[in-house]
């Protein structure tokens, strides 16, 4: 059995995309997804996204980390699957789709920058060494004066597995303020268990944390990730939390192909 796949990336955060409206999701086992995402033995990606039917909205997004397990919300993945849906003819320049955390809206602009509306952020913990918040995925944000001297993989892995973050752990973001409106960010992602070139939910978490840390009136931030630039805007926090959060950045189709499922043990 051959499966058609498509490779997309959003600021270097890369995904295998599959139109699973016909095949459904049972075909794709944890072992198979892990193999396909492997950069040596498979196609190679930070994760895999299935585009599925949803009778209430344009489509459903189901995201898996590169370890083969279903993940929480992926911001760059949400932007990429929007472009994928447009290329499949499902939508034009706007979409409404369901993810693991609820319903999202997205907009494709003329230059193929894609904006994704994120869930409201209502719970934020200010800890002695950083900020813990859920932006669709759990993120711990640490501010540093110098990211070049930060060993993201070693430090991120140790922090990600600390007991205080529970059995599931957390994603870890190391952030450097450049100006009141600009941040450098590097992210260690759980499920990938490595540094990724960008992280959408991490960019949102970092922008909100910067707003809280500096008690500023700024509500739009330019985020410099290793793989490209993202923008995060929001309505500043009140007692009910941060609302109207938008993540904007590039998304690109890289290549397509077909792969035989029978070549893998599933």
Beta strands, then each sheet from edge to edge (+ up, - down):
strand 1: 2-10
strand 2: 13-19
strand 3: 47-52
strand 4: 59-65
strand 5: 94-99
strand 6: 102-108
strand 7: 113-117
strand 8: 124-127
strand 9: 130-134
strand 10: 138-143
strand 11: 171-179
strand 12: 182-189
strand 13: 194-196
strand 14: 220-225
strand 15: 228-238
strand 16: 241-250
strand 17: 252-260
sheet 1: 8+ 9- 10+ 11+ 12- 14- 15+ 16- 7+ 6- 5+ 4+ 3- 2- 1+ 17-
sheet 2: 8+ 9- 10+ 11+ 12- 13+
end
